[in-house]
Each structure stands twice: as C-alpha cells, then as structure tokens.
C-alpha cells in the first residue's frame, strides 16, 4: 500500500510506540494516585511536558495543557476566551480555516457575535489588507491557521499577530498549528511571541490519535472549558492520557533530530510528484502554486474528472490520497478551493497528496505511473470530454453542461486551464 494522506493522519513511529508501551503495561497507574508506584506515570507526564516546552520555546511548563486533540484545544481556546471576555463580541478568522474553527465561529455568529471571515486570493494567500481593515480596538479574538490543511499554503503568523497586538494588545491571537507542527519552525519565544494560544494534535506527526495540546500564554484572559478534576494545573479536568503524552513528546524529539534531512527529502519527493504529474497530465492546476507551502503537501485541481472517482480508482491500486480535509469529507465542494475562486469544474476534481518521512522514491514513481492512467480513463467516459480541446486543454464553461450535484450555476464565458 502507498499511503499519501498524511495530512489526515500519520502512522505511529516505531520509536514512539516503544516509548508508549510501558504505560500500557507495568506503568499503567493513574498519575493522580497518591501511592508511590504511580509516581512514575506522573513523572513521565512532566518530563514529556518539559520536552515539548523546550522544542517550542515555551518558558513555563504550565503553559502547555494536554488535550485529546487539536479540535478540543481549539474549542477550549475560543470558548474559554469568550467566557473570560463577555464584553467583547468581535472575532476575526479566515474563510479557509479548518472546520474546528469555522464551525465554532459560525455558531458564535448565530449567538450575537460579529465574525469577520477574511478571504484569500486565487493563490490561496490571505488578503492581509482586508485583515488589517477588519481589526479594531475591542476585537476579542483573531483565529488564523499557520498552514492550510488542503493546499499547504503558509500564512504569515508573525506579521499578523504583530499587527494584531499593535492594534490592541488585549486582542487574543489563536493559531491552529495542526498541519505545520514539526514541519515548520515554531518558536513561541521568537517569531510566535505575539501568539497567545496555539493548538496542535499528535497524530499529524507520527504520534498516536487521541492526544493534542493547547499552548496558553500566561496572563491570557481565559476561563477553563472542561470542568472536572484538578489535572493540568486545574485548567482541564480528566485523567491524563499518559501513554499518548509520552508518545507525542517522543515524536517531537524524533522530528527535531531529523528535521533538516526530512524537510529536504520530502520537499524533493513532493516536487518530483508535482512536476511529474504536470508533465504527464494536461488540464491540471496546482492549488497554492508559487506560494510558500509546507514541504509535504500537493493539492491538484484536476479538470474534467471527479475526485471521488479518481480516489476510488487509486484505492483499487492501493494508493491512498484524499480530496481535502478528512474532517469535511462528504460535505460538498471544498470551502477552501471555493474561497480561492477555483473553477467549479476543478473543485470537483480536487485531489490532495500528502507525504511523510516514510514516503519513498519508489512510491512516488508508482503514483506517477498510475495517476495519469486513472485520470485519462475517467476523462474518456466523462460527459465533459466533448468540450475539451485536446491540443490546448482549454474548456469553456458557457458551452459545457453542469455535471456536479449541487452546482447551481456556471461562470459563463470563463476559460479555465
């Protein structure tokens, strides 16, 4: 099997699993228990916390709170901020955030909050001028992802958080770093020094599912979201996932040790896949092309073919990819590509490949062999094939029928390449 859906989840590194196993067996104790044998579990949590703090440039160990996943971290961050600052009712986010942020903001907008959804351009870059115009003294929260999970495009968090604090130092800045964690440099004592809250999840970088964290900078105006016991310095009740915490810390350490080599190799393989597909398959656009992207992500807009069919045929050849966020699969056309003004015909053919440190050259060669065959086969039976100029690979919307369920209008006269 060739697994190229690492933005959805990653395999657990063998070293991570080895580090976790003792806490399923001999060190299985509840870390809050008072007897002496449970101290090993408690100590393991604090050692893991300190290790993660070191990797991220976090000064105080109590600023890292362990959660079940990035979605919980984001919920805790946003709802904790609204509870602590009830007099502030304005939130800024982007139109291309992960559903974990977008759905909360939509819910808040239905309950009296003014939410500004900042757009992106056709390359997927955030409209910074629009962002600046939306900021105002009295804004409660800015929530912007570091890296888009569908396109891999990187947003300028250092710039945006700096502008935010210059506008009003009391505006809270939340960064969803789920896709960029360990892939890009994140230092909360340097370029991210104006970030108040930062969320991430271990299963995106070869740690297990079910473990995440929230960085919560000291003095942040915030109230706890999950009530219960005294765990996590009293901020998040619930018995800690000791094995998961240890595993995530180990994954951090592994990523740091091999970061430079992994980045170079994965970038080279991603670029080989990108250039190979462009050379072999006409009617392809790279979403986010020309921008800074995380090294492992390649998002394609495939004209004249449906993504579901492409992925099904690839799956039959033991190649795993996706059409975008696993958390929004089956919910209709991608909100990210829609915000980028990608043609409707190409949104329907969106395919995302995401690599990892375990991806091999042979796997990329195999995909380059199979992917063109799949796309060509599907285009031959597509009702849109009659509208394709094989020489120019241009397609005119005004002459073509609608074919994607849910599409209600064509963009008349536009020519897409």
ABEGO torsion letter per residue (X at the ends): XBBAAAAABBBBBAAAAAAAAAAABAAABBAABABAAAAAAAAAAAAAAAAAAAAAGBABAAABBBBABAAAAAAAAAAAAAAABAABABBBBBAABBAAAAAAAAAAAAAGBBBBBBBBBAAGBBBAAAAAAABBBGBABBBBBABBAAAGBBBBAAAAAAAAAAABAABBBBBBAAAABGABBBBAABAAAABABBBBBAAAAGBBBGBBBBBBBBGBBBBBABBEBABGGGABBEBBBAAAAAAAAAAAAAAAAAAAAAAAAAAAAAAAAAAAAAAABBGBBBBGBGBBBBAABBBBBBBGBBAAAAAAAAAAAGBBBBAEBAAABGAEBBAAAAAAGBBAAAAAABBBBBBBAABBAAAAAAAAAAAAAAAAAAAAABAAAAABBAAAGBBBAAABBBABBGBABBBBGBBBX
